C-alpha cells in the first residue's frame, strides 16, 4: 500500500495532534455551541489550534469536523451546511499543514445508530459519504474515523470510504477493559475492515482513541499490538476528568503523558496522539520524548529509564530533581527512614503571631521535627499560613510544613505562591484540595478550585524539575518536599484509594492522614497503598472534651470517631479528666499504628501545644 502516512511511519513514531474540542473550550468557546461550525464562523481560532499543534511537533493535524455530519448538525439547524462545514475544516488544516504535515479528516459517529435501527444502512452510508467527500475535496490526506463504539456503525463508515476510494484509519473507543464501549473484542470490532477480500481497501492503520487515559489504554493494548498485522495508533485521553464545583478538569501533566507515549512506542505502537483533555503542551512533550527515543533506537543505544525526560530537544526541558534528603531537614529524615514528629498549630484569626511563634519554640525545645501550619482549616479566614511558616522558621528554629489548598487561588496565583514559598525557604508542603467556603464562616465567598490536590502536586513537581505551568524554565528549580492528605475512613474507600494512587503517580512523597481514631482502619488502608512507596504519617488529634469529640465527629470532614472512644470521653467528667483521657486515647492509637507509619503529626487542640507534647512525651 502506497500512502504518505505509510511512508511517514517508516521514519519513526508518528505524532498526531491533541484534542480540538479541549483547545476550543480553552479559547472561550463553550460546549453548548457547535464546535464544527467554528470552521466557518471563527476560522481564526481553529487555525490557532492547528498552528499550536504544528509548533508542538505534530506530524498529523486533525480537522475540526468530528461532528460534521447531517444528523449531528441537524441539532443546530445546520444539516444543509454539512459539506460546507467539513470542507472548510479540511481547508484550514491544510493551510496550516502545508505539504510538510499530513491532514486527517475527522469523522465521528453519526449520533444515531444504524446498528440500533434508528437509520437504515443506506442512510448511514450516505451520511458518512457526504462528510468524506467534503473532507477529501478540502484537502484531507485520509479519513480518521474517531471514537467508534460498535463494529456495525464502523462498517457503514468503512463502506462509505471504500466506495469513494478514500484512504481511512478506523479508531475504536475502549470500555473499561480491552473491548469496545459496545462490548466487542478488538478483533470483533475491526472485522469490517479486515474481513476477507479487504485487499487494497484495508485501513492504513488500526487506531484506539478516547474514553480511557494513558495507563488503561496501554494495559488494553499489551496483547494486541504484538500480533497486529497493521501498524497501531494510540490516542488516549489526558486521564480521567475530575469534577470540581461542577466543572470538569483533566489533571494529567504533559510529562506524565509523554512518559506513556514512550511506553506506547516501546510496546510497538507506531503513532501516538491525544484525545480529550490533551493539548499542544502534551503533544510537545510526547514529540520530544518520541523523537529522542527514535534517535536512540537508530543509534543502537540502550535507553536508561528516565533519560529521555532529561534530554533537551528544543525549548525548555526538565532538569533533575534534587534528592529528597537534600531538600529539607524534614525531607532528610523521611529519606533516611527516621521516625518523624510534627505538631499542628493553627494560625490565629488576628495578625499577631507572637504566641504562635512561642508555641513553635516550645515544640522545638521538646525535639519535635516540624510544625504543621494549616491553610484556612474548615474554610476559616486566618493570617497567611505562608507568613506564619516564614516567621516560625526564622524565629523558632524549626521547620514548617505548610498546608497548600486549591480553594482560594487560581492557577496563576498558585504558581506565584509556590515560587514565594521557595524564595522564603519553605520547602515542606502538604497539598490538599481544601474545604469549600460553605463549610466555614464565609459561605458566600467564591471557591476557585482551578485544580484539585492531584493537579497541584503535579504543578509543584514541575517546579521541582525547573518547569512552570506553561512549560517555561524556572531556574533554579524548587526543592519542595511534597506531601498529600489521606483519609483512611472515607466512606467511598475505592475512590479514596484510586485518588491516593494518582497522588503518588503525580509525585507525592509522603502523606498525612486525617485524625486517626480507628487504628485497624488505618492499617488496612496502609496495606492497600504501601506499594506506592509514599511514606504515611499518622494524624493524631487528642480530644479535649466530649463536646470536642461530638464536634469533630459530626462537623469536621474526614473525621470519624468510634463509639467506644466517644463513650470514654462522655464518662471522663471534668475538663482536666477529659484532657487526660484524650491524651491516653491518643497514645494508645499511636502505639497501635507506630509499626506501620513513618511518623506522627499531633494536633494542638485549641492551640494547647502542651497537650500535643504530652502525647509525644513517651516517644
NUVO-243852 format. One record per residue: x, y, z negated of N, C-alpha, C in turn. Coordinates in steps of 0.02 Angstrom, whole numbers, plus 50000, padded with zeros to 5 digits. Layout:
// residues N
XYZXYZXYZ;...
// end
This chain:
// residues 619
500434994050000500005000050000500445006250000;500335010750047500735016850051500305022750028;500545026149976500185031949949500685035949908;500625042649907501095046749869501135044849795;500575042549765500605040549695501045034449686;500985029649731501405023649728502135025649735;502275030149781502965032449790503225035849727;502785039749695502985043349634503135038449578;502755033049573502865028049521503545024849527;503805024449588504455021249598505025025249566;504895031649552505425035949524505425036249449;504985032749415504955032849342504245033749318;504165034549252503495035349223503175041849246;502575041449272502215047249297501815050449241;501815057049238501465060649186500835064049215;500255061849190499625065249207499515071049158;499045075349172498925081049129498475079049070;498275084149030497845082848972497125084548986;496745085948933496025086748939495835093748963;495475094149018495235100549044494735103648996;494245099748973493725102448930494005105348866;494495102048835494805104648774495095111548785;495445112448842495765118848856495255124248873;494725122448908494205127448922493865129748858;493755125048812493465126748748493915131448709;494575130148711495045134548676495025141648704;494835142148767494815148648801494115151848797;493745149948744493105153148728492535151448776;492575145748809492005143248847491715137448807;491125138248781490865133548733490495127748766;490395122448728490175116148756489455116148781;489085121348767488385121448791488325124248861;488885125848894488865128148963489105122449008;489035123549073489275118649122490005120149138;490455116149111491175117149125491335116549199;490995112049234491145110949305491015117349345;490495121049327490315127049364490845132549357;491275132049306491785137249297492265137549356;492315132149395492725132449455492465137649504;491825139149500491535144449541491475151049503;491245150549440491075156549402491675159849370;492165155949350492775158649319493385154649342;493545154749406494095150649431494765152449400;494825158649375495465160649345495635156449285;495135155049242495285151249182495455144049198;495125141149249495285134349271495995134149298;496175139249336496855139649364497365140149307;497205143949255497665144649198497815137949166;497295133749159497395127149129497855122949173;497735122949237498165119149283498885121749281;498965128249279499635131149277500005129249213;499635129149157499945127049094500155119749097;499755115549129499925108449135500535107549181;500555111349235501135110949279501765113049242;501725118549205502295120949167502515115849115;502035112249088502185107149036502555101149064;502535100249130502895094649160502465089249188;501815090549197501375085449226501545084349299;501515078149321501605076349391500945076249429;500395075449392499735074849422499265079749386;498905083849425498395088249398497715085349413;497265085549365496595082749372496085088349380;495655087649430495175092949445494655093849390;494385099849387493855101549339493185099449368;493075092849372492475090449407492185084149376;492355082749313492135076549282491375075649286;491005080949276490275080549278489975083449342;490375084249394490125087349455489785082249500;489215079849477488795075649519488075078149514;487665076249562486995079249568486555078149506;486675072649470486245071149414486445075049351;487085075449338487305079449280487205086849293;487345089049353487255096149368486515098249367;486075093349378485355094949376485145097549307;485495095549255485335097949188485445105549182;485865108249227486005115449228485695118849290;485235115249323484905117749384485425119249439;485935115049443486475116249490486575110349539;486095105849542486185099849583486335101549655;486025106749681486115108449752486815111249766;487185112849714487855115749723488405110549709;488215104249707488695098949690489315099249734;489215099149800489795099149846490215105449837;489885111049829490235117449822490665117449759;490385114949704490745114849640491335109949643;491225103949669491765099049672492325101349719;492145104149776492655106449823493055112149793;492725116749757493085122249726493575119649673;493365114749635493805111849584494435108949616;494355105449672494925102549706495375107849736;495085113049764495485118349794495925121949743;495635123349684496015126749632496605122449610;496475116049599497015111549578497555111049632;497345110649695497825110149749498255116449756;497945122249745498325128549749498875128749697;498735126249637499235126149584499745120549596;499515114849619499965109149629500445110249687;500225114049738500625114549798500715107749829;501295106549858501435099849885501885095849838;502105099149783502575095749738502215090849691;501595092649670501215088449624500635085249661;500365080049630499775076749657499145079349623;498585078749658497945080849630497475074849627;497225073549566496745068249555496045071349552;495595068949595494915071349595494505067749542;494335071349488493995068149432493255066849447;493055060649438492355058649446492155054649384;491665057149347491435053549289490785049849303;490535046249254489885042749263489335047749281;488815045149311488275049549336487845052449280;487875049449222487425051749169486775047949167;486645044049220486075039449223486355032849247;486155027449215486465021049231486065017149283;486375016249340486075011849390486035004749361;486525003049318486514996449288485924995549241;485625001049218485045000549174484395001749209;484415002849274483805003549312483555010649321;483915015549292483695022549299483795024949371;484295022249406484425023949475484465017449516;484295017949578484395012149622485135011949642;485395006149662486085005749685486235010749740;485775011449787485885016049842485945023249817;485515025149769485545031949742486215033149706;486445028149669487075028849633487665029649681;487705025249731488255025549779488245032149817;487655034349836487595040649873487815046649832;487645046549767487845052149724488605052249715;488905046449704489635046249698489965048549764;489695046249820489985048049885489975055549896;489435058749876489385066049885489955069649850;490095067649788490635070849750491315069149779;491405062849799492055060649826492225064449890;491755065049935491875068549998492095075749984;491745079149939491915086149925492605086749894;492785082149849493445082449817494005081149867;493915076149910494435074649959494505080350009;493945083150030493985088850077494295094950044;494215095549978494505101249942495255100549930;495525094549940496245093749933496485088449884;496035084449857496245079149811496645073749848;497155071049814497545065649844497235058849832;496855058249779496505052049764495955053549714;495505048749705494945049549659495095045949594;494985049449539495085046649472494405045549440;494195039249436493565037549403493695037149328;493455042149290493635042749220493075040649173;493275037349118492835036149061492215031949079;492315026749119491765022249135491725016849081;491105015049064490995010249010490715003649035;490435003449096490104997449121490364995749191;490504989449202490784987449266490304988549324;489654987749311489184988749365489174995949389;489185000749341489225007749360489875009149398;490425006449374491055007249409491015004249479;490664998649485490604995449550490284999949602;489775003749582489455008349630489945013949650;490335016349601490825021549617491355018949665;491595012849651492095009749694491815008549764;491195006349768490885005249833490875011749874;490725017349840490715023749875491405025649900;491915024649858492595026449878492825022049936;492695015649932492905011149986492545012850051;491915014450046491535016150107491805022250142;492125026650103492405032750132493155032250146;493445026450127494155025650137494575029950090;494285031850033494635036249985495045032149936;495685033549927496075030149876495805031749807;495815026949762495485028149697495865024649641;495745027149580496055024549520495505024149467;495275018149450494725017449401494985017249330;494615020349284494815020549214494245017849170;494445013649123493975010649076494025014249009;493455015348976493445018148909493375012348859;493855011948813493855006548764493315007648711;493085001948684492715002148621493225001548565;493014998948508493474998348451493984992848460;493844988148503494314982648516494494982748589;494874977748612495114977748682494564975848730;494024979548729493474978648776493184985448790;492774985948842492494992348861491954994548811;491765000848816491215003248774490574999448787;490534996348847489954992248864490024985048842;490574983348808490664976648780490984971648826;491254973748883491574969148930492324968748919;492614962948932493334962348928493654966448984;494304967548979494644971449031494564968149099;494634961549102494574957949166493864958449194;493374957749151492684958449173492534965449199;492804970349165492674977249183492954978849253;493564976649266493884978449330493724973649386;493294968749374493124963949426492884967149491;492474972549490492254975649553492834978249595;493394979749563493974982449600494434976949626;494434971349591494944966249604494664959849632;494024959849650493724953749675494024951449740;493824945549761494074942749823493934947449881;494434948249923494354952449982494484959749969;494734961549909494874968649896495384971349945;495934967549952496444969250002496654976450000;496624979850058496834986750064496394991450024;495794989050004495334993149966495444992549890;495994989349870496144988649799496334995449770;496254996349705496425002749674497175004049674;497365010349667498075012149663498375009649598;498005010249544498205008149477497585006049440;497675003549379497115002449333497225007049273;496715010849256496795015749203496355014549142;496555017749088496185017449025496195024548996;495605027248979495595034048953495035034948902;495135040048860494625042448813494445037348759;494005039148716493675035148664494115033048606;494765031948617495205029948562495855033948565;496205034048508496845037648504497425033348528;498035036148523498625032648550498745025748519;498695025148453498845018748421498355013348443;497695014948441497195010048459497275007948532;497415012748576497485011048646498105006648657;498645008348623499245004148630499114997048606;498774996448549498604989748524498174985948574;497684989348604497224986148651497574983848715;498124987048732498464985548796499034980448789;499174978348728499754973948717499744967748760;499164964548766499124958348804499024959548878;498694964948896498504965948966499084968449010;499454973348985499964976549028500474971549055;500744966949014501244962449041500984957849097;500334956649099500074952049150499704955649207;499664962249204499304965949256499684965549322;499324964449376499624964249443499664971249473;499354976049442499384983049465499674987449410;499994992949429500254997449377499685000249335;499855002049273499345004049224499455011349203;498895014949197498875021849172498545021849103;498845025349055498545026148988498445033448973;497835035348955497675042348938497255042448875;497565041648816497185041548754496965048448732;496485048648686496305054848652496855056848603;496805062848577497275065048525497025062548457;496985055948450496735053048388495985053848383;495735052848322495015053448309494865060548286;494325063648310494165070448288493935070448215;494095075848180493885076648111493375082248107;492825081048071492305086148063492475090448003;492545096948015492685101647961492205107447968;491755108247918491245113547922490875113447988;490655107448008490255106448069490635107948133;491295108248130491705108948190492155102948195;492315100948256492725095048268493435097248286;493925094148253494625095748266495005089248278;495455089448328495915083948340496575085848307;496835081448264497405083248223498075080248246;498065075948298498675072748320499175077848346;499775077748319500285082648340500585080648407;500865085448444501195083748507501765078748497;502135079348441502695074748430502445067548420;501905066848383501625060248373501375057348439;501025061448478500785059348543501365057148587;501905060948587502485059348628502815052748606;502815051448541503115045248517502735039248545;502075039948553501675034548582501745034348658;501845040048690501975040048762502585035748776;503095036448735503705032448742503555025048731;503135023548681502965016548668502545013448723;502105017548754501735015048812502225013148867;502705017548881503185016148934503595009948918;503785009048855504175003148836503774996748845;503114997248837502674991448848502634989648922;502724994648966502674993449037502154997649072;501825002149034501355006849065501735011449111;501475012649171501835016349223501645023749227;501095025649196500895032649196500535034249131;500655040149104500375042149040500095049249046;499495050349020499195056949016498795057448952;498375062548948497985063348887497255064648903;496825063048854496115064448861495905069148805;495325068348777495035073248731495525075348675;495575081848665496005084448612496715085748632;496935083148690497615084348712497655090548755;498215093948751498315099948791499015100148820;499205105648851499875106148880500435104848831;500325106548766500845105348717500975097848707;500445093848710500525086548705500875083848767;500665086348825500965084048888501695085948892;501865091948869502565094148871503005089548829;502785087848769503175083348727503225076448758;502665074048785502675067448817503135067448877;503115072648918503535073048978504275072948959;504445076748906505145076748885505375069848862;504945066748821505135060148795505185055048851;504705055048898504695050148951505275051149000;505425057349016505965058549063506635056949033;506705058248967507315056248933507375048648932;506815045248921506825037948920506995035148989;506705038149042506865035949110507605036749125;507895042449103508605043549116509025038449079;508835037049016509215032148978509175025249011;508575023449036508495017049069508905016749133;508915022149171509295022249234510035021549220;510265024249164510975023849148511155017449112;510645013249098510785006949063510965007948991;510715013348960510885014848891510345012248845;510535008448796510045005948748509835011648703;509175012748698508935018348658508985017048584;509065022348546509085021948474508435025048448;508115021748401507475024148375507535031348353;507095035448378507085042448358507535046948399;507985044148440508455048348476508125052948526;507615050248560507285054248612506995060648582;506715060148523506385066048494506885071448475;507525069748474508025074648455508395077548515;508255074948575508605077248634508275083548661;508675088548676508415094848703508385094248778;507785094248806507685093848878507265099848898;507555105648897507195111648915506745113848859;506725120248844506295122748791506525120648722;506115121948672506295120248604506175112848592;506625109748554506555102748536506675102048462;506405096748431506505095848359507245094848342;507435097048283508085095448256507985090348201;508525087748174508445082548123508235085648057;507755082448025507515084747960508025083147906;508125087747860508595086547805508365080547763;508835076547738508635070847696508245073247635;507785069047612507355070847556507755073047496;508305069647481508705071147422509035077947425;509075080947484509415087347491508925093247492;508275091847488507795097247496507595100547430;507635096947376507485099847310507685094847257;507735097147194507885092547139507325087547131;506705089847139506125085347136506175080047191;506345082247251506425077547307506995072647295;507535075047263508095070547249507885065147199;507505067047149507265062147100506835056847134;506395059047179505975054247216506405049747259;506885052647295507295048747340507715043547303;507925045247243508345040747204507935035747163;507275036247166506855031547130506815032847056;506995038847034506945040446963506225042246944;506045040846883505375042546857505305050146854;504785052746885504695060046887504095062046845;504165067746812503615070346772503465077546792;502835079246790502645086246803502035087846761;501955094246749501375096746711501015101846755;500355101146758499955105746798499735111646755;499915117646778499705123846744499325128046794;498705129746778498285133546823498455140946817;498555144446873498705151746870498125155446837;498265161146806497735164946771497275168546821;496695170546796496225174346837496435181746841;496855183946796497135190746800497825190546831;498195196146826498835196546860499435195546814;499325195546749499885194946701500115187746696;500725186446716500995179546718501455177946659;501495182446610501975181346556501835174746519;501205173546500501045167346464501165161146507;501005161746571501115156046616501845154346620;502275159346625502995158146628503245155046563;502985157446506503195154746441502995147346436;502395145646460502185138646458502645134346501;502845136946558503295133246602503975132346568;504215137446533504855136846496504805131346444;504245131046410504155125846358504205118946390;503915118146449503945111646484504665110146505;505015115146529505705114146549506135111946490;506025115046433506395113146372506255105946352;505645103646367505445096746349505695091646400;506025093846452506305089146501505855087446559;505305091146568504855089946625505215092046689;505105088246743505455089646806505165095446845;504505096446843504195101546886503535103846857;503315109746879502665112446860502225112546922;501645109446917501155109546972500725115746968;500665119247023500285125447025499705124747074;499085123847050498505123147095498355129547133;498035128847189497835134447232497085135247228;496855139647184496135140947178495735134647164;495885130947110495515124847096494765126247088;494365121647114493635122347114493425129047143;493795131147195493635137247234493595143447190;494045143847140494065149847097494575154847124;494485161147107494945166447128495445167747072;496085166647086496605167447036497205170947067;497685172747025498285175847051498625171047100;498965173847149499275169747202499695164047174;499545157847192499955152247168500665152647195;500765155847253501445156447279501865161147235;501565166847216501915171447172502035168147104;501525164547080501605160947016502185156147019;502225152347073502775147447082503445150947085;503475156547121504105160147127504345162747059;503875165547020504055168046954504285162446908;503945156846910504135151146867504835148746885;504965147946949505625145446969506175150446950;506025156846956506535161946942506645163046867;506105162446827506145164446757506125158646707;505865152946728505795147346681506315141846693;506675142246748507195137346760506935130446775;506365129946808506075123546825505745124146894;505775118846933505475119147000504715118846996;504405121947046503685121747052503485116947108;502905113947100502575110247155501955114247172;501985117647229501455122247248500905118547286;500285119147263499725116447300499555121147357;499465118447417499295122447476498645119747504;498135123947506497485121647532497345124547601;496855121747634496655123847702496055128447701;495795129947643495155133347638495185140747658;495705144247638495695151647640496095154847696;496445150847736496895153747785496775150647853;496825154747905496795151847972497485149047989;497545146248048498155142748067498765147348064;498675153548087499225158348087499425160048015;498925161247972499055162847903499405157147866;499205151047882499515145147851500255144947867;500425145847931501135145647950501515151347917;501215157247915501535162947883501685161447810;501205158647774501315157047704501835151547695;501845146647739502345141447734503045144347743;503125148747792503775151947801503945156247741;503435159347710503555163147649503795158747593;503505152747587503735147947537504475146247547;504655144947609505345143247624505815149047605;505605155147621506015161047605506085161947530;505565159947492505575160747419505905154747384;506105149747422506415143847391505915139147360;505285139647381504775135047356504725129247406;505035123747390505085118247438504635112347423;504375111947362503945106347344503215108247356;502895104847403502205106547421501745100547408;501155102047384500615097047380500055099647425;499955096347481499485098847532498815095347525;498295099247514497625096547505497135100647548;496575097647564496075101247604495775107047565;495605106047502495345111347460494595110947451;494355113347394493635113347380493295118847419;492705117547447492335122847483492105128247435;492035134547460491845140147416491195139047378;490725135247407490075134447375490135130847308;490715127647294490805124347230491055129247177;491255135247197491555139847150491115145747131;491455151047106491105156947081490905161647137;491135160347198491015164947254490735160947313;490125158347306489845153647356489745156747425;489745163447429489635166647494490295168247529;490845166647498491495167647531491535163047592;491905165147642491975161347703492515156047696;492355149947714492855144647717493155144447787;493815144047791494145144247857494215137147884;494605133047851494705126047870494875125247944;495355129247969495605127848036495925120948039;496175118647982496495112147977496205108447917;496305101847916496225098347853496925096547829;496975092747774497635091347746498085087547794;497795083147834498205079347882498525084047932;498125088547959498385093348007498905097947976;498795099947914499265104447881499925100947866;499905094547848500525090847839500925090847904;500575089947960500915089948024501235096748039;500885102148022501175108848032501815109547991;501785107647927502375108147884502935103747907;502765097747930503285093147955503615095948018;503225099348061503525102548120504025107948098;503855111748047504325116848023504955113647995;504885107747966505475104147940505945101947995;505695101348057506135099548113506245105548159;506105111648133506285117648169505815119848223;505165117948218504675120048269504065123148235;503825128648263503215131548236502605128448270;502015130948255501405127948281501335128748356;501695133548385501675134448457502255131248493;502675127448457503245124248488503855128648493;503835134648462504415139048464504905137048409;505545138248421506045136148371506015140248307;506125137048251506185140248186506865138448158;507285143448149507965142248127508125146648066;508405143648014508495136448006507825133047991;507785126448000507165122947984507015123247909;506385122547892506195122447822506415115847790;506375115747724506605109847685506065107647636;505455107147662504895105447619504895098047599;504705096847537504555090047513503795089547515;503535085047557502835085147575502415080147535;501965082847495501515078647457500795079647477;500375074747461499655075047478499255072447418;498605073347422498165070747371497945063647386;497735060047335497465053347342496895052447292;496385048847313495785048147271495605040747264;495885037347215495775030047208495065028047193;494645032647169493955030847152493445033847200;493675036247257493215038947307492695033747325;492065035747329491525030947343491605027847412;491875031747460491995029047528492725027047533;492895021247503493585019147500493895017847568;493515015347615493795013847681494015020347715;493605025447711493795031947740494385034847703;494395034347637494945036947597495605033447616;495595026847622496205023147641496425025047711;495945025547757496115027347826496435034147828;496175038947790496475045647789497155045547756;497255041347706497915040947675498425038447726;498235033347764498685030847816498875036547864;498385040647882498515046047929498945051547898;498875052547833499315057247798500035054747799;500105048247787500775045247789501075045847859;500675044547909500885044947978501085052047996;500755056947966500895064047981501535066447949;501775062947897502405064847866502395065447790;501855063247757501825063647684502365059247653;502685061847600503225058147566503035056047496;502555059447466502295057347401501565059447397;501215056547350500505058247339500375058647265;499975063547246499745064147177499005062647176;498805058047132498115055847131497665060747093;497025060147106496535063347063496615060446993;496375063846940496455061246873496235053946867;496675049846839496555042646833496245041046765;495665037946766495355035446705495215028046710;495305025246769495195018046781495835015146810;496295012646768496935010046793496865004646847;496375000346839496294994946888496124997646957;495735002946960495565005947024496195008847057;496625012047018497245014747046497705009147070;497765003847031498214998347050497974995147115;497314994147121497034991247183497164995847242;497105002247231497225007247284497955006847307;498405006747258499125006547274499295000347314;498994994747298499134988547335498954989347409;498444993247423498224994047493498654998947532;498985003547497499375008747533500125008147523;500335003047485501035002547466501505002347527;501294998847580501734997747637501905004247674;501525009747661501675016047695502325019047672;502565017147612503175020047585503065026647550;502455029147548502305035347513502315034147438;502685038147401502755037247329502135039947294;501855035947250501235037847216501395040547146;501145046447132501205049547065500505049747035;500435046846976499775046446945499585053146914;498975055346928498715061246895498385059346829;498595062546775498315061046709498035067546680;497415067346658497085073346631496825071546561;497195073246508496955071746441496325075546425;495825072046403495185075246388495225079146323;494905084946323494925089346264494325088346218;493775085946245493165085146206492665081046246;492125079246215491595075646251491285080146304;491185086446287490905091146337491375091946396;492015092046382492515092446436492465086246481;492375080446450492305074246488491675074446531;491125076946502490505077546541490595082046601;490925087646591491035092346646491455089246701;492015086146682492455083146732492085077646771;491715073546735491395067846766490835069846814;490525075546800489945077446839490045083246888;490565087246876490615093346915491285094346951;491765090146939492415090846972492475085547026;492545087447089492595082447143493185077747132;493065071347143493605066447139493735063547071;493355065747020493465063246952492895058446933;493075052546910492585047546889492835044446824;492465045446770492685043046704492245037146683;492555031446667492155025546646491755027046583;491205023446576490765024446519491125023046452;491595018246453491945016546390492335022546364;492655026346409493025032246387492545037846366;492005038546403491505043546384491255042146313;491145035846298490895034046231491415035546177;492055034246191492585035846143492615043246129;492535047346181492545054546171491925056946133;491365053646146490745055646112490805054346037;491135048946019491195047045949491775050545913;492175054345951492795057145923492665062145866;492115065745870491965070345815492225077345828;492595080145779492795087245783493315088345838;493495094745848493925096745903494605093345900;494915093245841495585090345836495565082745845;495045079645820494975072345829494875070745903;494475074845937494365073746008495015074646047;495405079646029496055080646063496495074646053;496505071845992496925066045978496705060046018;496045058946022495785053346062495945054346136;495895060546159496055061946229496785060346245;497235062046199497945060546209498065053046207;497755049646159497835042346154497595038846217;497015041046242496735038046302497205039146362;497465045246367497925046846422498555042546419;498825041646358499425037446351499275030246370;498695027746350498515020846368498485019946444;498185024846477498135024546550498825024846581;499245029246555499925029946581500315023446572;500265020346514500605013946502500375008646552;499725008646567499455003546612499685004346684;499775010546706499935011646777500675012646789;501065013646736501775015446746502155010546791;502065004046785502444999546829502295000346903;501765003746919501535004046989501665010847023;501865015846984501915022547012502615025347005;502745030747043503405033947043503475039246989;502915041146960502945046346909502255048346888;502215053946851501575056046824501525063646825;500925066046840500765073146832500225073646779;500365077346726499895078146671499615085246673;498965085846674498645092346673498645095146602;498735101646597498705105146533497995107746523;497575104246485496875106446478496825113346447;496475117846482496375124646459497045128246446;497555126346484498205129446478498625127046420;498395122046383498745119646324499285114646344;499885117146355500425112746377500645108046322;500515109746259500705105246205500325098646210;499705098946232499335092746242499655088546297;499835091746352500165088146407500825085146384;501205088946346501855086546322501765080846272;501215081046235501085075546188500975069046225;500645069446283500545063346324501225060746347;501685065246363502335063246388502845061946333;502645062946269503125062846214503495056246208;503175050746225503495044146218503855042046281;503885046546330504235044946392504985044546380;
// end
